Amino acid sequence: MIAHLDTTLYPAPTPVPNPEIVYPDSDGEPMADNTKQFRWITVIQYNLEWLFAPDPTVFVAGDLLWYPVEGNNKIRQAPDVMVVFGAGKGDRGSYQQWKEGNVVPQVVFEILSPGNTLAEMNRKQAFYNRYGVEEYYIYDPDRNDFSGWVRTEADLEVLESTASWVSPRLGIRFEWSEAALHLYRPDGTPFASYGEVSHRLELALVAVEQERQRADQERQRADQERQRADQERQRADRLAQQLKALGINPNQIL
């Protein structure tokens, strides 16, 4: 005889839902270790934002966590600066690639500080290579060391020369020498700090104000000349009326 299990005493277990995976917005690491590193990060980020401001499909971010794999919040990296063509502008807590049409950040920058180790940078390079970055640039402002990698058919390949390199994606030019690294926009304008741009804007505003004042002065002089001409015409009209009253035709006066 087969015994039947009393389901009232032993109900079926309730399925436990899988816990929602949290993708933190911060890795707990500072954006920069010193003012020089911070300045380079912000100069690159701001200038790229200004360069691509007219294009709504280009997203530029600094120190933003990038999660390339859905379901794994351990696989992540926060490039000092990254540029994404095709993701669109807008604020984000992190870059979760599967929510961005699976668009991979095409260009990333890393600005080194004395705290960066060779092993750490090797891990970053392996990460960027594995997850499809097209261009990867590293600059050490303390040593003035600049290196770049560009993707070939399969892997990121190191640039043989960076003396005067133009980014295929960004169109910007890197001018590196033993003295310094300089970056230029496609039109040849050098990258500038926020302070330099603000100063240029102030000078431009001053020039605009001076031009407005000159235009106002010219308009005032024109108004004065018009008033004098009106007064002369009025005097001539009064004289003509007086001559007519005396019986003299003003048109016959030489």
Secondary structure by P-SEA (a helix, b strand, c coil): cbbbbcccccccccccccccccccccccccccccaaaaaaaaaaaaaaaaaaccccccccccccccccccccccccccccbbbbccccccccccccccccccccccbbbbbbcccccaaaaaaaaaaaaaacccbbbbbccccccccbbbbcccbbbbbccccccccccccbbbbbcccbbbbbcccccccccaaaaaaaaaaaaaaaaaaaaaaaaaaaaaaaaaaaaaaaaaaaaaaaaaaaaacccccccc
